[in-house]
Amino acid sequence: MTDEWIEQAGTRRIVLCLIVGLFAITNLPWTLDDYDQAKQAYTSFEMVGQGHWLYQHTPNESVATKPPLVGWISAVLFQMTRWWEGAWRIPSLAAALALLWLIAKDATTAYGAGAGLIALSAFGLNLLSPRIATLVRTDMPLALVTFLIGRQIWLKICRAEVWTRRDRAVAFILLASAMLIKGPIIYAFILPGLFVYQFLRRKRGAPSAWSGWWPWIFSLGIFLVWAMGGIVNQPGFYNSVVVREFAGRFTETIHKPQPLYFYLPHLLHKFAPWSILMIGLGIAFWRGRERLSLRMRPDTLWLVCWSVGGLVLMSIIPSKRVDRIYPLVPPLCLLLGAQIASARAEEWSGKLRIWLPATLIFACIFTGGYAAWKIGNGYHARRDALVRFSRQVRHETARNGWRYAVIGGREEGMLLYLRSDHFLSPDEALAQWGSGALDALVVRNQPVRPWPALLPGAQLQLVSEKARELPQYSFFVRAPEASPAKGQ
């Protein structure tokens, strides 16, 4: 097997189809029960249902902590499609496909067809991208905007072009978009590497990567205006968003802190086997006869500064979670393409003929096996039991014209599965049942309560399936002959 096999169009088509398929199916069956997906989904649901376009809440009526841009996109998609599941997941999937196309295009143009295929394979065939591609979260849209900002800098360096007014306007739009997706975290991914590159490039006479201050300051101003409006107009916004969500990330008292080295082993594992290949190539360059790593091209130097700078700063921040460093994956893919191009230029083709096809085949098996295991385990564990139960409830209530509600529980996704605006407390539910305002009620079976006795005239209609790690819910309806209690 030779590395020319990697450059064939048929190989690229097969790998591309595999990646797109994995992006689409790895999270099946779709649920909102983990990774705070229900919180993100509820923002657009509240926008459409209640008209809260600037500041939203969580299903349990706390203040939503993320800016609203992704929620706006989901709300618009719902108005176009009338399909909530698609409206919630299409932003992440579309961002993943855009990243896949951009990485393949840029790596192929800059480093050749073989390096382009490896770069797109590195982005799509790992344990992070297929998982995040259809999660109802802001990670993939943030990764796309972060990559577009870093890519703009990379292209300016590659072409040795000066920054124009139009370039700065584009940078401002991208930075403002990032601020409205997840706030100033964009600074952590770009600025450390940018400052290091600007320092190192003077010794080499390399092109400047600096766009000027105003795109960075004005975009931050947009976020600060949004934050100040929340502080002034939204009760609890300051404590939930400013203190806990943003300032709390830099302390060891609010969020659970992790050690300094937390991200590195996770990145090595989640980005395997490409992380191993990158380390191997890096060692080989360093041990080369002329220490090739010290003669990096300016565009490659920027990719190294971008990736390593973001990793170092994110590692310093005490509050850590694996998915938070996902925006570092796209520049690592471009960097891998640059490594392969440099290796070929230095006549290492003999070694690459073995390692590149072997790594690609292993990645297909490794990532495909992970996806198959995850999907199979999800269906075997009936992870979508509450989704299917809620679908039955919605069908029955629509067919019979029943007025229904759900009592609040730990599963925030239940509110969205049932397409309901808010949870009821047990006391509110009993009062509305007694007054005849409700015809049906969804309740959590744990803790056990004597619902038939508490709900006069109620009969059990449905019970959700038993599922691993999920509680059961019951659906009570008012018997046809029953009537509201008098005097209530």
Order of alpha helices (4+ residues) and beta strands (2+ residues): alpha-alpha-alpha-alpha-alpha-alpha-alpha-alpha-alpha-alpha-alpha-alpha-alpha-alpha-alpha-alpha-beta-alpha-alpha-beta-alpha-beta-beta
